[in-house]
Amino acid sequence: MHFGIRTKGRAGVTRRNQIEALIPYLDRLDELTIHAFWELCNEHGWFDLRRNHFDKRLGTKYGRHYTNDDQIFASLDEMIKRKNLYWIDTWIDDFLKTGATPEHVMSIIGKWLAARKTLDAVKLAAIAVIHAGRRKDLDMLRVSIEPQSMVDAIISNTQFAVKRRSLQ
């Protein structure tokens, strides 16, 4: 509140050096404040500042942070556990807001799928590819899982959707 973040009538933090001045004191800030500055860095595109000073200070209390593969994999596993496969669109959009590239996001999803090798994981990865993937990302879906006929049908539908919306 003192920094004017999301406070009506105040400009809040508008310059990078305002955050940099706080670096010596970050260990004294509570988790909610760290999270607010983490999001602020994302909003302003100060991704290197966020990675260097805020990522390692984040807890899991205030949401998904996409700071390491274990957290990311757990988040994807949770979507499957809760049967919320179509939340992957929002998940990807939020991930991209942290400065990640679509290529990086698809790479992470590909690693996760290769580690999980389940039909639900293929379904989730296919929805992700339809939402943000390119033609080259279709290869990640080619995993050997039974029943293979279902996997082939998912791949076929995903190919159609991706090729229909993209030229690449």
Backbone hydrogen bonds, N-H to C=O, Kabsch-Sander energy under -0.5 kcal/mol:
donor,donor_aa,acceptor,acceptor_aa,energy
4,G,1,M,-1.3
7,T,4,G,-1.3
8,K,6,R,-0.5
10,R,7,T,-1.5
14,T,12,G,-0.6
18,Q,15,R,-1.3
19,I,15,R,-0.7
19,I,16,R,-0.9
20,E,16,R,-2.3
21,A,17,N,-1.7
22,L,19,I,-1.6
23,I,19,I,-0.6
23,I,20,E,-1.0
25,Y,22,L,-2.3
26,L,22,L,-0.5
26,L,23,I,-1.2
28,R,25,Y,-1.9
29,L,26,L,-1.5
34,I,30,D,-2.3
35,H,31,E,-2.5
36,A,32,L,-2.1
37,F,33,T,-2.3
38,W,34,I,-2.5
39,E,35,H,-2.5
40,L,36,A,-2.1
41,C,37,F,-2.5
42,N,38,W,-1.7
43,E,39,E,-2.6
44,H,40,L,-1.9
45,G,41,C,-0.7
45,G,42,N,-1.0
46,W,41,C,-2.5
47,F,45,G,-1.4
50,R,46,W,-2.2
51,R,47,F,-3.0
52,N,48,D,-2.5
53,H,49,L,-1.8
54,F,50,R,-2.5
55,D,50,R,-2.1
57,R,54,F,-1.2
58,L,54,F,-0.7
58,L,55,D,-1.1
63,G,60,T,-1.1
72,I,68,N,-2.2
73,F,69,D,-3.3
74,A,70,D,-2.3
75,S,71,Q,-2.1
76,L,72,I,-2.2
77,D,73,F,-2.7
78,E,74,A,-2.2
79,M,75,S,-1.6
80,I,76,L,-1.6
81,K,77,D,-2.7
82,R,78,E,-2.5
83,K,80,I,-1.2
84,N,79,M,-2.9
87,W,84,N,-1.8
88,I,85,L,-1.4
89,D,86,Y,-0.8
91,W,87,W,-2.4
92,I,88,I,-2.8
93,D,89,D,-2.3
94,D,90,T,-2.7
95,F,91,W,-2.4
96,L,92,I,-2.7
97,K,93,D,-1.3
98,T,95,F,-1.5
99,G,96,L,-1.6
100,A,95,F,-1.0
105,V,101,T,-2.3
106,M,102,P,-2.5
107,S,103,E,-2.1
108,I,104,H,-2.4
109,I,105,V,-2.3
110,G,106,M,-2.4
111,K,107,S,-2.3
112,W,108,I,-2.5
113,L,109,I,-2.7
114,A,110,G,-2.3
115,A,111,K,-1.7
116,R,112,W,-2.1
117,K,113,L,-2.7
122,V,118,T,-2.0
123,K,119,L,-2.3
124,L,120,D,-2.5
125,A,121,A,-2.6
126,A,122,V,-2.6
127,I,123,K,-2.1
128,A,124,L,-2.1
129,V,125,A,-2.5
130,I,126,A,-2.5
131,H,127,I,-2.1
132,A,128,A,-2.9
133,G,128,A,-0.6
133,G,129,V,-1.7
137,D,134,R,-1.6
138,L,134,R,-0.5
138,L,135,R,-1.4
139,D,136,K,-0.8
140,M,137,D,-1.1
141,L,138,L,-1.5
142,R,139,D,-1.6
143,V,141,L,-2.1
145,I,143,V,-1.0
150,M,147,P,-1.0
151,V,147,P,-1.4
152,D,148,Q,-2.8
153,A,149,S,-1.8
154,I,150,M,-2.3
155,I,151,V,-2.6
156,S,152,D,-2.4
157,N,153,A,-2.4
158,T,154,I,-2.5
159,Q,155,I,-2.9
160,F,156,S,-2.1
161,A,157,N,-2.2
162,V,158,T,-2.8
163,K,159,Q,-2.8
164,R,160,F,-2.0
165,R,161,A,-1.3
166,S,162,V,-1.4
